[in-house]
Amino acid sequence: MTARKFGLAALAALACLAAGTAARAQTPSLRLYPVGGLFGLDATGCGRPAGSAASNDTAYVSSELCFAVTPERRTALGERFRQRVAARFPGVVDDLSVAPGEGLTREATVTGTAVVSLHMTRLDLWRVPNGPSIEVHAPLGLTLMVSDMATGEVLFSESLNGRVSGIMSRGGSLQQIQRQIDGQLETALDALVDQAAARFQPRALTAQVRGRAGDRFVIDQGRSGGLREGDFLGGDVRVVHADASYSIVEPLLGSLTVGQALSRPVAQPTTALARPSMLVVVADAPEHVGRRHLAAMIETALGEATAFSAAPVNPSFVDIRNQTLGQSGADYRARALPDYFLRVTALVLPSVSMPTEVRDVSIRSHQVRVLVEVIDHAGRVLFAGQGVESWRDAEVADLSFSAEQRDDLALIAAVRRAVEVVGREFRPQPLRLPVSAAAGGVRVADPGGALTPGVSASILRRVGRIAGIEGEVWAPVTDVEVTATDQDGATARFAGVQAVSVRSGDQLAWEAPSLATASRRWFIQCADARGDGVVSARGSILQPTFGPIAVNAFAAAFRAPVRIRGFEDELRPLLIGQFEGLDQTGVLSPPAEDVCFEPVHQVEPRGVPRPRQGMVLSDYALTIGFSLRRHGQRVEGGVGKQQALTGVATSDGADVGAQTGVLQQALAEATSTMARQSAAETLPPR
């Protein structure tokens, strides 16, 4: 999943170049059906459903640029997209009503077909004075998605983060440059399709049936070869378990024979398919960026890294499916859940401009923090961290970059840093734990305390050695959910309707977090009467960013399982209608709360501000920590840390807004460190 950034000239050059080098000569392993339409604009500043808040918008579009995305323009852009895809991509079809092949269901036939769709995630507006004129810049986010028609799985995506622009007179209206913007949108669309076609290399991932595992079969491709649980081969053969070098599969129709070849169409390198997958869930994003555009930025950064791969969701797939599957007569098949969820919160602190001793020159500071939490299917935070970017710019009268543009660049850098932190520091550990039969379920030996209530896992049984497979083969016999834990292990119930007799030697397979835990009890942020997370803010100076910073720090350093309050509500809209097994997904069913944590925040001025060499230095007293509560009453284990924040510098003559902004940037840095230290020292109650 990649993105490219282009200005106007680069977009035009790319479109001309790619027009002669598109990948029409490739032999297609997928049938592609381009959908005429521009998706993602169901709720924007140009119109949203009654009762829908701006925070739920499907894309950010400046209300001043609504003329660029009217229904008529969207229809025209969608038709241009359809024609461009047909001209540039291999294997394009315009009819989905194809009868299934011999021995295949319609669903199997559809599995070899993908829909190609165009999505807008952002169309912002910046104005930059330039002498007698105004430069108008419109940051643009477009994404092309190739989605498996049967499951909705995004097989390939390409994003373009560009900018359309124009010049108008001071006091003039945007209508002066409407034609320029319309034309540049078309150029950007063409460039996106052309760069995607140049990178799109569909192929068949093949495997051979090597043996049997009960009434299932063993094939010679596994996670390292690009297969994972829930994948379909040949349309009607489903992967039920994927180890490193082999997979266990079951046919939904008929049977298989040893030596039979199976395949599935893919459009990513094997190295990318083999990585653990993450579904990006944006908890909060700057209004002028939008959640879906931020998600696309994170997915792009994941695609450029090497540790994990993105598992994008086509947010419009339900609508696209309803439009297209009716032609094919096929039923929809839900896709398997990704390995992890990556929760993201972007904090773009207000930029601060302060005068200098040089006439018409000021200094503007920027700071962006991207908070990330890796969460498993049970809802437990396995890892938490931050990506931070900050810098200062010298501004000269009207000859400076816009503050919005510099904030954008800082956000891009912070996103990359956050993804790098995840790839560098998150190292899950595969576990195989012995199990034994217990009344009504299974007993799991877990002296290390890795398991917690709500964890779902598979019980594996040794099959033995099979020719063509390296090492011993293990196959799943049932799924279980952990219901209770103690100091020696865990008790689990069967997740299916039928209990299975557990044998000696069976093992529970699960990937544990790298965190060492001192308690198996769940912890979550304390809530008010409305169910919103609370912070004990006791000082005279407030810090709006402290809540998310504190929760992220607690999840990162506290030595016990932590859940994020409300995460199930953030996640559910992405899963409904696309993924299977939601009723068995613990992340959507929070357990009963026992002990909660309450972040504590107190900031007070300390002493009197003092002048020094054209600056004013101020000091503050900080108290940052966490209290633990059960049923509203404090319990032992909480920790608070005190620290002096000294020498917070502002220019002599800076206004109140600048003074406040500088302090907030300094507090974000100091409280991030203090909150993590306090969380590490907070002890889970006995």
C-alpha positions in Angstrom: 0.0 0.0 0.0 1.8 3.1 -1.1 1.4 6.8 -1.7 3.1 9.4 -3.7 3.2 13.2 -3.2 3.0 15.4 -6.3 2.6 19.1 -7.1 0.8 20.3 -10.2 3.7 20.1 -12.6 4.7 16.6 -11.4 1.2 15.4 -11.8 1.0 16.5 -15.4 4.4 15.0 -16.2 3.6 11.7 -14.6 0.3 11.4 -16.4 2.1 12.0 -19.8 4.9 9.6 -19.0 2.7 6.8 -17.7 0.3 7.1 -20.7 3.0 5.4 -22.8 4.3 2.9 -20.2 1.1 1.5 -18.5 1.0 -2.2 -17.7 -1.3 -3.4 -20.4 1.2 -6.1 -21.5 0.9 -8.0 -18.2 -0.9 -11.3 -18.2 -3.8 -10.8 -15.8 -4.5 -13.2 -13.0 -7.5 -11.2 -11.9 -10.6 -9.9 -13.7 -11.0 -6.2 -12.8 -14.3 -4.4 -12.8 -13.9 -0.6 -12.5 -16.8 1.1 -10.7 -17.7 4.5 -12.0 -18.0 6.8 -9.1 -16.1 9.0 -6.6 -16.6 7.4 -3.1 -15.9 8.7 0.4 -18.0 11.9 0.2 -21.2 10.6 1.9 -20.7 13.0 4.8 -18.5 16.1 4.4 -18.7 19.9 5.0 -20.6 20.0 1.7 -23.4 18.0 3.1 -23.9 15.3 5.8 -26.9 13.2 6.9 -29.2 14.6 9.4 -27.9 14.2 12.9 -24.4 13.3 11.8 -21.6 15.2 13.5 -18.5 16.6 11.7 -16.4 14.2 13.7 -18.1 11.3 11.8 -17.4 12.8 8.3 -16.2 10.3 5.7 -13.7 12.8 4.2 -12.6 16.3 4.9 -13.7 18.7 2.2 -13.5 22.5 2.7 -16.9 24.0 2.5 -15.4 26.6 0.1 -14.6 23.9 -2.4 -17.9 22.2 -2.6 -18.2 23.3 -6.2 -15.5 20.8 -7.0 -17.4 17.8 -5.7 -21.0 18.4 -6.7 -23.0 15.3 -7.7 -22.5 16.2 -11.4 -18.7 16.6 -10.9 -18.5 13.3 -9.0 -20.3 11.5 -11.8 -18.0 13.0 -14.4 -14.9 12.1 -12.4 -16.1 8.6 -11.7 -16.7 8.0 -15.4 -13.3 9.4 -16.3 -11.8 7.0 -13.7 -13.7 4.0 -15.2 -12.4 4.8 -18.6 -8.9 5.4 -17.5 -8.7 2.1 -15.6 -10.1 0.3 -18.6 -7.3 1.8 -20.7 -4.4 1.3 -18.3 -5.1 -1.9 -16.4 -5.0 -5.5 -17.6 -7.9 -7.9 -17.4 -10.7 -5.3 -17.2 -14.3 -6.5 -17.8 -17.5 -4.6 -18.1 -19.9 -7.5 -17.3 -20.1 -9.6 -14.1 -22.9 -11.8 -15.0 -20.7 -14.8 -15.9 -21.8 -18.4 -15.2 -19.6 -20.4 -12.9 -17.2 -22.9 -14.3 -17.6 -26.6 -14.1 -17.5 -27.8 -10.5 -17.4 -24.3 -9.1 -19.9 -22.2 -7.2 -20.7 -18.6 -8.3 -18.7 -17.5 -5.3 -15.6 -19.3 -6.5 -15.9 -17.7 -9.9 -16.3 -14.2 -8.3 -13.2 -14.9 -6.2 -11.1 -14.3 -9.3 -12.7 -10.9 -9.8 -11.9 -7.6 -8.1 -13.6 -4.2 -8.2 -11.5 -1.1 -8.7 -12.8 2.0 -7.0 -11.8 5.6 -6.5 -12.0 7.3 -3.1 -11.5 10.9 -2.0 -10.2 11.4 1.6 -9.4 15.1 1.6 -9.8 18.4 -0.2 -8.6 21.2 2.0 -8.0 24.9 1.3 -5.0 27.1 2.2 -4.5 30.8 1.2 -1.0 32.3 1.0 -0.6 36.0 0.4 1.8 36.8 -2.4 2.0 40.5 -3.2 -1.1 41.7 -4.9 -2.4 38.2 -5.3 -3.4 35.2 -3.2 -2.0 31.8 -3.8 -4.7 29.1 -3.3 -3.6 25.6 -2.4 -5.9 22.7 -2.1 -4.3 19.6 -0.5 -5.8 16.6 -2.1 -6.1 12.9 -1.0 -7.2 10.3 -3.5 -7.0 6.5 -3.2 -7.4 3.7 -5.7 -8.5 0.4 -4.2 -8.6 -3.1 -5.8 -11.0 -5.1 -3.6 -11.8 -8.8 -3.8 -15.4 -8.9 -5.0 -16.3 -11.9 -2.9 -14.8 -10.9 0.5 -14.1 -7.1 0.3 -10.4 -7.8 1.1 -8.3 -4.9 -0.3 -5.8 -6.7 -2.6 -4.0 -3.5 -3.7 -4.2 0.2 -3.0 -2.4 3.3 -4.2 -2.8 6.7 -2.7 -1.9 10.1 -4.1 -1.3 13.0 -1.7 -1.1 16.0 -4.0 -2.1 19.6 -4.2 -4.1 21.5 -6.7 -3.5 25.3 -6.8 -4.3 28.6 -8.5 -3.8 32.3 -8.1 -6.5 34.8 -7.6 -6.7 38.5 -6.8 -6.9 39.8 -3.3 -10.6 40.0 -2.4 -11.5 37.8 -5.3 -13.7 34.8 -5.1 -12.7 31.1 -5.6 -14.9 31.0 -8.7 -12.0 32.8 -10.4 -10.1 29.5 -10.3 -12.8 27.0 -10.5 -11.8 25.8 -14.0 -8.2 25.5 -12.9 -9.1 23.3 -9.9 -11.5 21.2 -11.9 -8.8 20.5 -14.5 -6.1 19.8 -11.9 -8.4 17.3 -10.2 -8.7 15.4 -13.5 -4.9 15.5 -13.9 -4.5 14.1 -10.4 -7.0 11.4 -11.1 -5.2 10.4 -14.3 -1.8 10.4 -12.5 -3.1 8.2 -9.7 -4.5 5.6 -12.2 -1.3 5.6 -14.2 1.0 5.2 -11.2 -1.2 2.4 -9.8 -1.2 0.6 -13.2 2.6 0.8 -13.3 2.9 -0.9 -9.9 0.0 -3.3 -10.2 1.4 -6.8 -10.8 -1.2 -9.5 -10.1 -0.1 -13.0 -9.9 -1.3 -16.4 -8.6 -0.1 -17.7 -5.3 0.0 -21.4 -5.7 0.2 -24.4 -3.3 0.0 -28.1 -3.5 -2.0 -30.5 -1.3 0.5 -32.7 0.5 -1.6 -34.8 2.9 -4.6 -35.0 5.2 -5.3 -33.9 8.7 -8.5 -35.7 9.6 -11.2 -34.5 7.3 -9.0 -31.5 6.3 -6.0 -31.2 4.1 -2.4 -29.9 4.4 -0.8 -27.7 1.8 2.8 -26.6 1.4 2.3 -22.8 1.7 1.9 -21.0 5.0 2.5 -17.5 6.5 6.0 -17.2 5.1 4.5 -17.8 1.6 1.7 -15.2 2.0 -1.2 -17.3 3.3 -3.2 -16.6 6.5 -6.3 -17.8 8.2 -9.5 -17.0 6.3 -7.9 -16.8 2.9 -9.6 -18.7 0.0 -7.8 -20.7 -2.6 -9.6 -21.7 -5.8 -12.6 -19.9 -4.4 -14.1 -22.8 -2.4 -11.1 -23.9 -0.3 -10.6 -22.0 3.0 -7.5 -21.7 5.1 -8.4 -22.6 8.7 -4.8 -22.5 10.1 -1.6 -21.1 8.8 1.8 -22.0 10.3 5.1 -20.7 8.9 5.6 -23.3 6.2 2.2 -25.0 5.8 -1.5 -24.4 6.1 -4.5 -26.5 7.0 -7.4 -26.1 4.6 -10.9 -27.3 4.2 -13.0 -27.4 1.0 -16.5 -25.9 1.2 -17.6 -28.0 -1.8 -16.5 -31.5 -2.6 -13.0 -32.8 -1.6 -9.3 -32.5 -2.5 -6.7 -35.0 -3.6 -3.1 -35.3 -2.6 -1.0 -33.6 -5.3 -3.8 -31.2 -6.3 -2.7 -27.7 -7.1 -4.6 -24.7 -5.6 -4.1 -21.0 -6.2 -5.4 -17.6 -5.2 -4.9 -14.2 -6.9 -2.7 -11.7 -5.1 -1.3 -8.3 -6.0 1.3 -7.7 -3.3 4.8 -9.1 -2.9 5.1 -12.3 -0.8 7.2 -10.4 1.8 4.3 -8.0 2.4 1.8 -10.8 2.6 3.9 -12.7 5.1 4.0 -9.9 7.6 1.5 -9.7 10.5 -1.4 -7.5 9.4 -2.8 -4.4 11.1 -6.2 -2.7 10.6 -5.8 1.0 11.3 -8.5 2.5 13.6 -8.3 6.3 13.9 -9.6 7.5 17.3 -9.0 11.2 16.6 -7.6 13.3 13.8 -7.3 17.0 13.1 -10.5 18.3 11.6 -8.7 19.7 8.5 -7.2 16.3 7.8 -10.0 13.8 8.6 -9.9 10.3 10.0 -9.9 8.5 6.7 -7.1 10.6 5.3 -5.0 10.0 8.4 -5.8 6.2 8.1 -4.5 6.3 4.5 -1.3 8.0 5.7 -0.7 5.4 8.4 -1.4 2.6 5.9 1.1 4.1 3.5 3.7 4.3 6.2 3.1 0.7 7.1 3.6 -0.3 3.5 6.9 1.5 3.4 8.1 -0.2 6.6 9.1 -3.8 6.8 7.8 -5.2 10.1 4.0 -5.2 9.5 1.6 -4.7 6.7 -1.7 -2.8 6.5 -5.0 -4.5 6.2 -7.0 -1.6 4.7 -10.8 -1.5 4.8 -12.7 -0.3 1.7 -15.1 2.0 3.6 -17.5 2.0 0.7 -17.4 -1.7 -0.1 -20.9 -2.4 1.2 -22.3 0.1 -1.3 -20.1 -1.1 -4.0 -21.0 -4.7 -3.3 -24.7 -3.9 -3.5 -24.1 -2.3 -6.9 -22.0 -5.1 -8.3 -22.8 -8.4 -6.7 -26.3 -8.2 -8.0 -24.9 -8.6 -11.5 -23.0 -11.7 -10.6 -25.7 -13.6 -8.6 -23.1 -14.5 -6.0 -23.4 -14.4 -2.2 -21.0 -12.3 -0.1 -18.2 -14.0 2.0 -16.9 -12.3 5.0 -13.2 -11.8 5.3 -11.0 -12.9 8.2 -9.9 -10.4 10.9 -6.4 -9.0 10.7 -3.8 -10.1 13.2 -3.9 -6.8 15.1 -5.7 -3.4 15.3 -3.6 -0.3 15.3 -5.4 2.6 17.1 -4.1 6.1 16.2 -4.6 9.5 17.8 -3.1 12.5 16.1 -2.5 15.6 18.2 -1.5 18.7 16.2 -0.8 21.3 18.8 -1.5 24.9 17.7 1.5 26.4 16.0 3.0 29.4 17.8 4.3 32.6 16.2 6.5 34.9 18.2 8.3 38.2 17.2 12.0 38.5 17.0 14.3 41.5 17.3 14.6 41.6 13.5 11.9 43.7 11.9 9.2 41.7 10.0 10.7 38.4 11.1 9.1 36.0 13.5 9.6 32.5 14.7 6.8 29.9 14.4 7.1 26.6 16.2 5.2 23.4 15.3 4.6 20.2 17.3 2.7 17.0 16.3 2.3 13.9 18.3 0.9 10.6 16.9 -0.1 8.2 19.6 -0.4 4.5 18.6 -1.7 1.4 20.5 -1.5 -2.1 19.1 -4.6 -4.1 20.3 -5.4 -7.8 19.9 -8.7 -9.5 19.3 -9.4 -9.7 23.0 -9.1 -5.9 23.3 -5.8 -5.9 25.2 -3.2 -3.2 24.4 -0.1 -5.1 23.5 2.1 -2.1 22.8 1.8 1.7 23.0 4.1 4.5 21.8 4.4 7.9 20.3 5.8 9.5 17.1 6.8 13.1 17.6 7.9 15.8 15.2 8.6 19.5 16.2 10.5 22.3 14.5 10.8 26.1 14.2 10.5 28.2 11.1 11.6 31.8 10.4 8.8 33.8 8.9 9.4 36.9 6.8 6.3 39.1 6.5 4.1 37.7 3.6 6.9 35.5 2.1 6.4 32.4 4.3 4.9 29.0 4.1 1.5 28.7 5.4 1.2 27.4 9.0 -1.2 24.7 7.7 1.3 23.5 5.2 4.1 23.2 7.9 1.7 21.4 10.2 0.9 19.0 7.4 4.6 18.2 6.9 5.1 17.8 10.7 2.1 15.3 10.7 3.6 13.3 7.9 6.9 13.0 9.8 5.2 12.1 13.1 3.2 9.4 11.4 6.4 7.9 10.0 8.1 8.0 13.4 5.1 6.4 15.1 5.1 3.5 12.6 8.9 3.1 13.0 8.4 2.9 16.8 5.9 0.1 16.4 8.1 -1.8 14.0 11.2 -1.4 16.1 9.7 -2.1 19.6 6.6 -4.3 19.2 7.8 -7.9 19.2 5.0 -10.4 20.0 6.0 -13.8 21.2 4.4 -17.0 19.8 3.4 -19.3 22.6 2.5 -23.0 22.7 1.0 -23.9 26.1 0.0 -27.4 27.2 -3.7 -28.1 27.9 -5.7 -30.7 29.7 -9.4 -31.5 30.0 -11.4 -29.7 32.7 -15.0 -29.7 33.7 -16.9 -27.9 30.9 -13.8 -26.8 29.1 -10.0 -26.8 29.1 -7.3 -26.1 31.6 -4.2 -24.3 30.3 -0.8 -24.3 32.0 0.3 -20.7 32.0 2.7 -20.0 34.9 4.0 -16.9 33.1 0.7 -15.2 33.3 0.4 -14.4 29.6 -3.4 -15.2 29.2 -6.2 -13.0 30.4 -10.0 -13.4 30.3 -11.4 -12.8 26.9 -8.4 -14.2 24.9 -9.5 -16.5 22.1 -7.1 -19.1 20.7 -6.9 -22.4 18.9 -6.1 -25.9 20.4 -3.6 -27.6 18.1 -3.0 -31.4 17.8 0.1 -33.1 16.4 -0.5 -34.7 13.0 3.1 -35.8 12.5 5.4 -35.5 9.5 4.1 -35.2 6.0 6.2 -35.5 2.9 6.9 -32.1 1.3 6.4 -30.2 4.6 9.4 -29.1 6.7 9.0 -30.1 10.4 6.0 -31.5 12.2 2.5 -30.6 11.2 -0.1 -29.5 13.8 -3.8 -28.9 13.0 -6.5 -27.1 14.9 -9.1 -29.2 16.6 -11.2 -26.5 18.3 -11.2 -22.9 19.5 -11.5 -21.8 23.1 -12.0 -18.5 25.0 -10.3 -17.9 28.3 -12.9 -17.3 31.0 -10.8 -17.3 34.3 -7.2 -17.1 35.4 -5.3 -17.9 38.6 -1.6 -18.0 39.6 -0.9 -21.3 37.8 -2.8 -20.9 34.6 -6.2 -20.3 32.9 -9.5 -22.0 32.4 -11.2 -21.8 28.9 -14.5 -22.7 27.5 -15.1 -24.2 24.0 -16.0 -21.4 21.6 -18.0 -23.7 19.3 -21.3 -25.4 19.9 -19.7 -28.9 20.2 -17.1 -29.8 22.9 -14.0 -31.6 21.8 -12.2 -34.2 23.8 -8.7 -32.8 24.6 -5.8 -35.2 24.4 -2.5 -35.4 26.1 0.0 -33.4 24.0 -2.5 -30.9 22.7 -1.4 -27.3 22.9 -2.9 -23.8 22.9 -1.4 -21.5 20.3 -1.4 -17.8 20.9 0.8 -14.7 20.3 1.6 -13.0 23.6 2.7 -9.4 24.1 6.3 -8.8 25.0 5.2 -7.0 28.2 5.8 -8.7 31.5 2.6 -8.6 33.6 2.2 -8.5 37.4 -1.5 -9.1 37.3 -4.1 -10.9 35.1 -6.8 -8.4 36.0 -8.1 -6.0 33.3 -7.6 -2.2 33.8 -9.4 0.6 32.0 -9.7 4.3 32.4 -12.3 5.4 35.0 -15.5 6.9 33.5 -18.0 9.6 34.4 -21.8 9.1 34.4 -21.9 9.3 30.6 -19.3 6.6 30.2 -16.6 9.0 29.0 -13.0 8.6 30.4 -12.1 11.1 33.1 -9.0 12.9 34.2 -8.5 14.4 37.7 -7.4 17.9 36.6 -6.6 19.8 39.8 -4.5 22.7 38.8 -5.2 26.2 37.5 -3.6 25.4 34.1 -5.4 22.9 31.9 -3.8 20.7 29.2 -6.3 19.6 26.6 -3.9 16.9 25.2 -3.2 15.3 28.5 -6.1 12.8 28.5 -5.0 10.8 25.4 -1.3 11.2 26.3 -2.0 9.7 29.8 -4.0 6.8 28.5 -1.3 6.0 25.9 1.5 6.2 28.6 -0.5 4.0 31.0 -1.0 1.3 28.4 2.7 1.5 27.4 4.2 1.1 30.9 1.7 -0.4 33.3 2.4 -4.0 34.1 -1.1 -5.5 33.7 -3.6 -5.9 30.8 -5.1 -2.5 29.7 -8.1 -1.8 27.6 -9.0 1.5 25.9 -12.3 2.8 26.9 -14.7 3.1 23.9 -12.4 1.3 21.5 -15.1 -1.1 20.6 -17.3 1.8 19.4 -14.4 3.2 17.3 -13.7 -0.3 15.8 -17.2 -1.6 15.2 -18.2 0.6 12.1 -15.1 -0.7 10.3 -15.9 -4.4 10.9 -19.7 -4.6 10.5 -20.6 -6.0 7.1 -17.1 -7.0 6.1 -15.5 -9.3 8.7 -16.5 -12.7 10.1 -16.5 -14.0 13.7 -17.5 -10.7 15.3 -19.7 -12.4 17.9 -16.6 -14.3 19.1 -14.4 -11.2 19.1 -13.6 -10.2 22.7 -12.6 -6.7 21.6 -16.3 -5.9 20.9 -17.5 -7.3 24.2 -15.7 -5.6 27.1 -15.6 -7.6 30.3 -17.1 -6.3 33.5 -15.0 -3.6 35.0 -13.2 -4.1 38.3 -10.4 -1.7 38.9 -10.0 1.4 36.8 -7.2 4.0 36.6 -7.7 7.8 36.8 -5.0 10.1 35.4 -4.0 12.9 37.7 -2.9 16.3 36.3 -1.9 19.4 38.2 0.0 22.4 36.8 0.6 25.6 38.7 2.8 28.7 38.0 5.9 28.8 40.1 7.5 32.0 41.0 7.5 35.2 38.9 8.4 35.3 35.1 11.9 36.7 34.6 13.3 38.6 31.6 16.5 37.5 29.9 18.0 38.7 26.6 14.7 39.6 25.0 12.9 36.6 26.3 10.7 35.9 29.2 11.3 32.7 31.2 8.6 31.1 33.3 8.6 28.1 35.7 5.8 25.7 36.6 5.2 23.0 39.2 3.9 19.7 37.7 2.2 16.8 39.4 1.4 13.9 37.1 0.3 10.4 38.1 -2.4 7.8 38.3 -4.8 6.7 41.0 -6.5 3.3 41.0 -10.2 2.9 41.9 -12.7 0.2 42.6 -16.4 1.2 42.6 -15.4 4.8 43.0 -13.1 4.2 46.0 -9.3 4.6 45.8 -7.3 1.4 46.2 -3.6 1.0 46.8 -1.0 1.1 44.0 -1.4 4.6 42.6 1.7 6.8 42.0 2.1 10.6 41.5 5.3 12.3 40.4 6.3 15.9 40.9 8.6 17.9 38.8 9.6 21.5 38.0 9.2 22.7 34.4 11.7 25.5 34.2 12.7 28.1 31.6 9.7 28.0 29.4 10.7 30.8 27.0 8.5 33.3 25.1 9.5 36.4 23.3 9.3 39.7 25.2 6.0 41.1 23.9 4.5 37.8 22.8 0.7 37.9 23.2 -1.3 35.6 25.5 -2.1 33.2 22.7 1.6 32.7 22.0 2.5 32.3 25.7 -0.3 29.6 26.0 0.9 27.8 22.9 4.5 27.6 24.0 3.4 26.3 27.4 1.2 23.6 25.9 4.0 22.4 23.6 6.3 22.2 26.6 3.7 20.4 28.7 3.1 17.8 26.0 6.7 16.8 26.1 7.1 16.9 29.9 3.9 15.1 30.8 4.5 12.3 28.2 7.6 11.4 30.0 6.2 11.8 33.5 3.0 9.8 32.8 5.0 6.9 31.5 7.3 6.9 34.5 4.3 7.1 36.9 2.6 4.2 35.0 5.7 2.0 35.3 5.8 2.6 39.1 2.0 2.1 39.6 1.4 -1.4 41.1 -1.7 -3.5 40.4 -3.6 -4.2 43.6 -3.6 -7.7 45.0 
